[in-house]
């Protein structure tokens, strides 16, 4: 493969014109790039920070075969590549002389790229995230459902929502705690949330979902406070938002799970979610000066 099969741009409109059909061709597998790029499209290039994102596409004979993007965090996100394609891209980006902070992709692609990047830059790849991607097959509500109902979260529940999202990120070690001031810049602000509440109206669990893009909706996050777990609330609220996604016309309803959490993996499979792929993130450890593309 020639490096000039890869095309880089900071022009999102041009990138979407050329790569949009490719992204929409596999909406489940491309769930994260679809939602990230949609946020950039609707909120502007500064949605993730002041530095301009960089987009790349692998194109042959006029057909896009893969894409990548790099946000201001300098983390590279990739759609599936062969080991040869990953190695060629790593060599190409290393030749540009600009360090990356890490890479996230399906497991085989991320690993192949990280190993090639290390060969070219001596940056040590450190595993930092793993996820199972699931796609909804036939929705199968658990029986019996716990007493209560699902309810869309309104403005009157905003403080409760922020509190639970803050507990969620603390539980998974994802980010610092949030408050009202930091909510707008968080990854939760653009999502739609549902509470499962008991018959007396007390919220006991929550689930969020992305807006539909390319026929795909991703369920994220699902959270039940520790003292309320084991009562079926998480399954009930996940069924609620999954059903709402199907009603809205989604062709692909997906979610990520932590492979180290057998309880959640078993739950989602019981209600109809089918494994699609394993994903991995690596951080790159090396000393290098800041640089721009």
C-alpha positions as a LaTeX table, in Angstrom:
\begin{tabular}{lrrr}
\hline
Residue & $x$ (\AA) & $y$ (\AA) & $z$ (\AA) \\
\hline
Unk1 & 0.00 & 0.00 & 0.00 \\
Unk2 & 1.26 & 3.44 & $-0.89$ \\
Unk3 & 1.14 & 6.19 & 1.76 \\
Unk4 & $-0.58$ & 8.43 & $-0.78$ \\
Unk5 & $-3.65$ & 6.19 & $-0.51$ \\
Unk6 & $-4.22$ & 8.11 & 2.73 \\
Unk7 & $-5.72$ & 11.59 & 2.42 \\
Unk8 & $-5.61$ & 14.06 & 5.32 \\
Unk9 & $-7.79$ & 17.13 & 5.78 \\
Unk10 & $-9.08$ & 19.54 & 8.40 \\
Unk11 & $-12.14$ & 20.28 & 6.25 \\
Unk12 & $-15.04$ & 18.37 & 7.82 \\
Unk13 & $-17.45$ & 19.07 & 4.96 \\
Unk14 & $-15.01$ & 17.70 & 2.41 \\
Unk15 & $-14.33$ & 14.67 & 4.61 \\
Unk16 & $-18.04$ & 13.89 & 5.01 \\
Unk17 & $-18.68$ & 14.32 & 1.28 \\
Unk18 & $-16.08$ & 11.66 & 0.55 \\
Unk19 & $-16.38$ & 9.38 & 3.59 \\
Unk20 & $-19.97$ & 9.79 & 4.78 \\
Unk21 & $-21.33$ & 6.80 & 2.86 \\
Unk22 & $-18.53$ & 4.61 & 4.19 \\
Unk23 & $-19.31$ & 5.58 & 7.79 \\
Unk24 & $-23.02$ & 4.91 & 7.32 \\
Unk25 & $-22.35$ & 1.55 & 5.64 \\
Unk26 & $-21.65$ & $-0.17$ & 8.98 \\
Unk27 & $-23.38$ & 1.97 & 11.60 \\
Unk28 & $-22.89$ & $-0.45$ & 14.49 \\
Unk29 & $-19.16$ & $-0.91$ & 13.98 \\
Unk30 & $-18.73$ & 2.81 & 13.25 \\
Unk31 & $-20.82$ & 3.98 & 16.21 \\
Unk32 & $-18.17$ & 6.18 & 17.82 \\
Unk33 & $-16.93$ & 7.98 & 14.68 \\
Unk34 & $-20.53$ & 8.59 & 13.65 \\
Unk35 & $-21.40$ & 10.31 & 16.92 \\
Unk36 & $-18.10$ & 12.19 & 17.28 \\
Unk37 & $-18.22$ & 13.54 & 13.74 \\
Unk38 & $-21.90$ & 14.44 & 14.09 \\
Unk39 & $-21.06$ & 16.50 & 17.18 \\
Unk40 & $-18.36$ & 18.31 & 15.22 \\
Unk41 & $-20.80$ & 18.90 & 12.37 \\
Unk42 & $-23.54$ & 20.33 & 14.58 \\
Unk43 & $-21.47$ & 22.16 & 17.20 \\
Unk44 & $-18.49$ & 23.24 & 15.13 \\
Unk45 & $-14.82$ & 22.36 & 14.90 \\
Unk46 & $-14.15$ & 23.55 & 18.45 \\
Unk47 & $-16.61$ & 21.06 & 20.01 \\
Unk48 & $-13.74$ & 19.07 & 21.52 \\
Unk49 & $-11.20$ & 21.85 & 21.98 \\
Unk50 & $-9.56$ & 24.78 & 20.28 \\
Unk51 & $-7.17$ & 22.81 & 18.07 \\
Unk52 & $-8.63$ & 21.78 & 14.72 \\
Unk53 & $-9.44$ & 18.07 & 14.38 \\
Unk54 & $-7.68$ & 16.16 & 11.62 \\
Unk55 & $-9.45$ & 13.59 & 9.46 \\
Unk56 & $-8.00$ & 10.95 & 7.20 \\
Unk57 & $-9.41$ & 8.44 & 4.76 \\
Unk58 & $-7.92$ & 5.43 & 3.03 \\
Unk59 & $-9.15$ & 5.55 & $-0.56$ \\
Unk60 & $-8.47$ & 3.31 & $-3.53$ \\
Unk61 & $-10.06$ & 3.44 & $-6.96$ \\
Unk62 & $-12.43$ & 6.11 & $-5.69$ \\
Unk63 & $-13.68$ & 3.93 & $-2.82$ \\
Unk64 & $-13.12$ & 4.76 & 0.86 \\
Unk65 & $-11.88$ & 1.69 & 2.76 \\
Unk66 & $-11.17$ & 3.16 & 6.22 \\
Unk67 & $-10.99$ & 6.47 & 8.11 \\
Unk68 & $-9.31$ & 8.00 & 11.10 \\
Unk69 & $-9.71$ & 11.19 & 13.08 \\
Unk70 & $-7.57$ & 12.95 & 15.65 \\
Unk71 & $-9.17$ & 15.30 & 18.16 \\
Unk72 & $-7.35$ & 17.99 & 20.19 \\
Unk73 & $-6.49$ & 15.29 & 22.76 \\
Unk74 & $-4.15$ & 14.01 & 20.01 \\
Unk75 & $-5.69$ & 10.57 & 20.36 \\
Unk76 & $-6.12$ & 8.68 & 17.10 \\
Unk77 & $-9.37$ & 6.81 & 16.43 \\
Unk78 & $-9.48$ & 4.28 & 13.61 \\
Unk79 & $-11.99$ & 2.13 & 11.77 \\
Unk80 & $-10.86$ & $-1.47$ & 11.12 \\
Unk81 & $-7.58$ & $-1.90$ & 9.22 \\
Unk82 & $-5.52$ & $-4.87$ & 8.15 \\
Unk83 & $-2.13$ & $-5.18$ & 9.89 \\
Unk84 & $-0.47$ & $-3.96$ & 6.68 \\
Unk85 & $-2.74$ & $-0.92$ & 6.49 \\
Unk86 & $-2.15$ & $-0.12$ & 10.17 \\
Unk87 & 1.62 & $-0.39$ & 9.73 \\
Unk88 & 1.59 & 1.83 & 6.66 \\
Unk89 & $-0.49$ & 4.47 & 8.42 \\
Unk90 & 1.79 & 4.41 & 11.47 \\
Unk91 & 4.86 & 4.89 & 9.26 \\
Unk92 & 3.14 & 7.70 & 7.36 \\
Unk93 & 2.10 & 9.60 & 10.49 \\
Unk94 & 5.46 & 9.04 & 12.16 \\
Unk95 & 7.20 & 10.48 & 9.09 \\
Unk96 & 5.16 & 13.65 & 9.58 \\
Unk97 & 6.95 & 14.05 & 12.92 \\
Unk98 & 3.90 & 14.61 & 15.09 \\
Unk99 & 3.37 & 12.50 & 18.26 \\
Unk100 & 0.07 & 10.90 & 19.18 \\
Unk101 & $-1.19$ & 10.50 & 22.73 \\
Unk102 & $-2.81$ & 7.14 & 22.01 \\
Unk103 & $-5.03$ & 5.10 & 19.73 \\
Unk104 & $-8.49$ & 3.55 & 20.00 \\
Unk105 & $-9.98$ & 1.05 & 17.58 \\
Unk106 & $-11.17$ & $-2.53$ & 17.35 \\
Unk107 & $-8.68$ & $-4.68$ & 19.23 \\
Unk108 & $-6.71$ & $-6.06$ & 16.28 \\
Unk109 & $-6.42$ & $-2.67$ & 14.56 \\
Unk110 & $-5.44$ & $-0.81$ & 17.72 \\
Unk111 & $-2.83$ & $-3.42$ & 18.60 \\
Unk112 & $-1.33$ & $-3.53$ & 15.10 \\
Unk113 & $-1.12$ & 0.27 & 14.97 \\
Unk114 & 0.33 & 0.55 & 18.50 \\
Unk115 & 3.04 & $-2.00$ & 17.75 \\
Unk116 & 3.94 & $-0.26$ & 14.48 \\
Unk117 & 3.92 & 3.16 & 16.18 \\
Unk118 & 6.33 & 1.86 & 18.80 \\
Unk119 & 8.69 & 0.61 & 16.10 \\
Unk120 & 8.78 & 4.05 & 14.49 \\
Unk121 & 8.74 & 6.29 & 17.56 \\
Unk122 & 9.83 & 4.17 & 20.56 \\
Unk123 & 6.58 & 5.18 & 22.25 \\
Unk124 & 5.49 & 2.40 & 24.60 \\
Unk125 & 1.81 & 1.44 & 24.22 \\
Unk126 & 0.03 & 1.14 & 27.56 \\
Unk127 & $-3.42$ & $-0.53$ & 27.52 \\
Unk128 & $-5.89$ & 2.00 & 28.91 \\
Unk129 & $-9.38$ & 0.82 & 27.91 \\
Unk130 & $-11.22$ & $-2.26$ & 26.75 \\
Unk131 & $-14.80$ & $-2.59$ & 25.59 \\
Unk132 & $-17.18$ & $-5.13$ & 24.14 \\
Unk133 & $-19.46$ & $-3.69$ & 21.45 \\
Unk134 & $-22.96$ & $-5.16$ & 21.27 \\
Unk135 & $-25.78$ & $-4.66$ & 18.76 \\
Unk136 & $-29.44$ & $-5.24$ & 19.60 \\
Unk137 & $-30.96$ & $-8.30$ & 17.95 \\
Unk138 & $-34.44$ & $-9.22$ & 19.21 \\
Unk139 & $-35.38$ & $-7.13$ & 22.22 \\
Unk140 & $-36.38$ & $-9.52$ & 25.03 \\
Unk141 & $-37.58$ & $-7.77$ & 28.19 \\
Unk142 & $-36.65$ & $-9.60$ & 31.39 \\
Unk143 & $-39.46$ & $-11.31$ & 33.23 \\
Unk144 & $-40.68$ & $-10.21$ & 35.58 \\
Unk145 & $-39.91$ & $-6.53$ & 35.20 \\
Unk146 & $-39.52$ & $-4.66$ & 38.48 \\
Unk147 & $-42.43$ & $-2.54$ & 39.53 \\
Unk148 & $-42.35$ & 0.97 & 38.17 \\
Unk149 & $-41.99$ & 2.68 & 34.82 \\
Unk150 & $-39.59$ & 4.52 & 32.57 \\
Unk151 & $-39.79$ & 8.28 & 32.33 \\
Unk152 & $-37.90$ & 10.77 & 30.21 \\
Unk153 & $-35.66$ & 12.98 & 32.35 \\
Unk154 & $-36.86$ & 16.56 & 32.45 \\
Unk155 & $-35.33$ & 19.82 & 33.58 \\
Unk156 & $-36.72$ & 19.28 & 37.08 \\
Unk157 & $-34.43$ & 16.23 & 37.37 \\
Unk158 & $-31.27$ & 17.95 & 36.17 \\
Unk159 & $-29.46$ & 17.98 & 39.52 \\
Unk160 & $-30.22$ & 14.29 & 40.08 \\
Unk161 & $-28.96$ & 13.50 & 36.56 \\
Unk162 & $-25.68$ & 15.38 & 37.08 \\
Unk163 & $-25.18$ & 13.66 & 40.43 \\
Unk164 & $-25.64$ & 10.19 & 38.95 \\
Unk165 & $-23.44$ & 10.91 & 35.92 \\
Unk166 & $-20.77$ & 12.14 & 38.32 \\
Unk167 & $-21.06$ & 8.91 & 40.33 \\
Unk168 & $-20.88$ & 6.93 & 37.09 \\
Unk169 & $-17.63$ & 8.50 & 35.87 \\
Unk170 & $-16.11$ & 8.13 & 39.34 \\
Unk171 & $-17.06$ & 4.44 & 39.40 \\
Unk172 & $-15.37$ & 3.70 & 36.08 \\
Unk173 & $-12.42$ & 6.05 & 36.59 \\
Unk174 & $-13.22$ & 7.92 & 33.41 \\
Unk175 & $-13.08$ & 11.59 & 34.38 \\
Unk176 & $-13.22$ & 13.99 & 37.31 \\
Unk177 & $-16.56$ & 14.53 & 38.99 \\
Unk178 & $-18.95$ & 16.89 & 37.26 \\
Unk179 & $-21.09$ & 19.73 & 38.48 \\
Unk180 & $-23.54$ & 22.16 & 36.91 \\
Unk181 & $-20.70$ & 24.31 & 35.58 \\
Unk182 & $-18.91$ & 21.48 & 33.79 \\
Unk183 & $-22.01$ & 19.66 & 32.51 \\
Unk184 & $-22.23$ & 21.49 & 29.17 \\
Unk185 & $-18.73$ & 20.40 & 28.19 \\
Unk186 & $-19.18$ & 16.79 & 29.24 \\
Unk187 & $-19.88$ & 13.85 & 26.96 \\
Unk188 & $-23.32$ & 13.49 & 28.56 \\
Unk189 & $-24.74$ & 16.90 & 27.71 \\
Unk190 & $-25.91$ & 15.95 & 24.21 \\
Unk191 & $-27.60$ & 12.71 & 25.27 \\
Unk192 & $-31.19$ & 11.84 & 26.05 \\
Unk193 & $-31.84$ & 10.29 & 29.46 \\
Unk194 & $-34.51$ & 8.06 & 30.94 \\
Unk195 & $-35.08$ & 7.21 & 34.60 \\
Unk196 & $-36.62$ & 4.01 & 35.86 \\
Unk197 & $-38.74$ & 5.04 & 38.82 \\
Unk198 & $-40.65$ & 3.08 & 41.42 \\
Unk199 & $-44.44$ & 3.35 & 41.65 \\
Unk200 & $-44.10$ & 6.24 & 44.12 \\
Unk201 & $-42.03$ & 8.21 & 41.57 \\
Unk202 & $-38.57$ & 7.66 & 43.07 \\
Unk203 & $-35.79$ & 7.38 & 40.43 \\
Unk204 & $-33.74$ & 4.21 & 40.94 \\
Unk205 & $-31.76$ & 3.80 & 37.70 \\
Unk206 & $-30.93$ & 5.72 & 34.54 \\
Unk207 & $-29.93$ & 5.14 & 30.94 \\
Unk208 & $-28.80$ & 7.60 & 28.30 \\
Unk209 & $-28.76$ & 7.40 & 24.53 \\
Unk210 & $-27.27$ & 9.34 & 21.66 \\
Unk211 & $-29.28$ & 11.07 & 18.98 \\
Unk212 & $-29.77$ & 8.91 & 15.90 \\
Unk213 & $-27.14$ & 9.26 & 13.19 \\
Unk214 & $-26.81$ & 6.97 & 10.20 \\
Unk215 & $-29.70$ & 4.90 & 11.57 \\
Unk216 & $-27.69$ & 4.18 & 14.75 \\
Unk217 & $-28.43$ & 5.00 & 18.39 \\
Unk218 & $-25.98$ & 4.09 & 21.15 \\
Unk219 & $-27.18$ & 3.40 & 24.68 \\
Unk220 & $-24.75$ & 5.11 & 27.08 \\
Unk221 & $-24.46$ & 5.29 & 30.03 \\
Unk222 & $-26.48$ & 2.86 & 32.14 \\
Unk223 & $-26.17$ & 3.43 & 35.87 \\
Unk224 & $-27.82$ & 2.22 & 39.07 \\
Unk225 & $-26.55$ & 3.41 & 42.48 \\
Unk226 & $-24.76$ & 0.62 & 44.32 \\
Unk227 & $-27.37$ & 0.25 & 47.08 \\
Unk228 & $-30.14$ & $-0.29$ & 44.50 \\
Unk229 & $-28.45$ & $-2.91$ & 42.34 \\
Unk230 & $-29.60$ & $-6.51$ & 41.95 \\
Unk231 & $-33.29$ & $-5.60$ & 41.66 \\
Unk232 & $-33.64$ & $-5.57$ & 37.87 \\
Unk233 & $-33.68$ & $-1.79$ & 37.46 \\
Unk234 & $-30.76$ & $-1.61$ & 35.00 \\
Unk235 & $-32.34$ & $-4.20$ & 32.72 \\
Unk236 & $-35.70$ & $-2.44$ & 32.86 \\
Unk237 & $-34.34$ & 1.00 & 31.98 \\
Unk238 & $-32.11$ & $-0.43$ & 29.22 \\
Unk239 & $-35.14$ & $-2.13$ & 27.67 \\
Unk240 & $-37.02$ & 1.17 & 27.91 \\
Unk241 & $-34.42$ & 3.20 & 26.01 \\
Unk242 & $-33.77$ & 0.35 & 23.53 \\
Unk243 & $-37.46$ & 0.14 & 22.71 \\
Unk244 & $-37.62$ & 3.92 & 22.31 \\
Unk245 & $-34.68$ & 3.77 & 19.89 \\
Unk246 & $-36.43$ & 1.16 & 17.77 \\
Unk247 & $-39.65$ & 3.19 & 17.83 \\
Unk248 & $-37.67$ & 6.22 & 16.63 \\
Unk249 & $-36.60$ & 4.20 & 13.58 \\
Unk250 & $-33.09$ & 3.12 & 14.53 \\
Unk251 & $-31.79$ & 0.19 & 12.48 \\
Unk252 & $-28.81$ & $-0.34$ & 14.79 \\
Unk253 & $-29.05$ & 0.02 & 18.57 \\
Unk254 & $-25.67$ & $-0.57$ & 20.20 \\
Unk255 & $-23.84$ & $-0.31$ & 23.49 \\
Unk256 & $-20.38$ & $-0.89$ & 24.96 \\
Unk257 & $-19.68$ & $-2.95$ & 28.06 \\
Unk258 & $-16.68$ & $-3.46$ & 30.30 \\
Unk259 & $-15.34$ & $-6.98$ & 29.56 \\
Unk260 & $-14.35$ & $-7.25$ & 33.23 \\
Unk261 & $-17.99$ & $-6.92$ & 34.35 \\
Unk262 & $-19.66$ & $-10.30$ & 33.80 \\
Unk263 & $-22.93$ & $-9.12$ & 35.34 \\
Unk264 & $-23.57$ & $-6.37$ & 32.78 \\
Unk265 & $-22.40$ & $-8.52$ & 29.86 \\
Unk266 & $-24.78$ & $-11.31$ & 30.86 \\
Unk267 & $-27.64$ & $-8.85$ & 31.38 \\
Unk268 & $-27.38$ & $-7.23$ & 27.97 \\
Unk269 & $-27.18$ & $-10.57$ & 26.22 \\
Unk270 & $-30.30$ & $-11.77$ & 28.08 \\
Unk271 & $-32.30$ & $-8.81$ & 26.79 \\
Unk272 & $-31.20$ & $-9.34$ & 23.18 \\
Unk273 & $-27.83$ & $-7.70$ & 22.60 \\
Unk274 & $-25.40$ & $-9.66$ & 20.41 \\
Unk275 & $-21.57$ & $-9.26$ & 20.47 \\
Unk276 & $-20.10$ & $-7.37$ & 17.50 \\
Unk277 & $-16.42$ & $-6.68$ & 18.26 \\
Unk278 & $-13.85$ & $-6.07$ & 20.98 \\
Unk279 & $-12.29$ & $-2.61$ & 21.21 \\
Unk280 & $-9.04$ & $-1.50$ & 22.84 \\
Unk281 & $-7.43$ & 1.80 & 23.69 \\
Unk282 & $-3.70$ & 2.36 & 24.20 \\
Unk283 & $-1.95$ & 5.38 & 25.68 \\
Unk284 & 1.50 & 6.15 & 24.25 \\
Unk285 & 4.25 & 6.83 & 26.77 \\
Unk286 & 7.12 & 8.96 & 25.45 \\
Unk287 & 8.68 & 12.37 & 25.80 \\
Unk288 & 8.13 & 14.49 & 22.74 \\
Unk289 & 7.62 & 18.19 & 22.01 \\
Unk290 & 4.17 & 19.50 & 21.21 \\
Unk291 & 3.54 & 19.90 & 17.50 \\
Unk292 & 0.75 & 20.58 & 15.06 \\
Unk293 & $-0.31$ & 18.62 & 12.01 \\
\hline
\end{tabular}
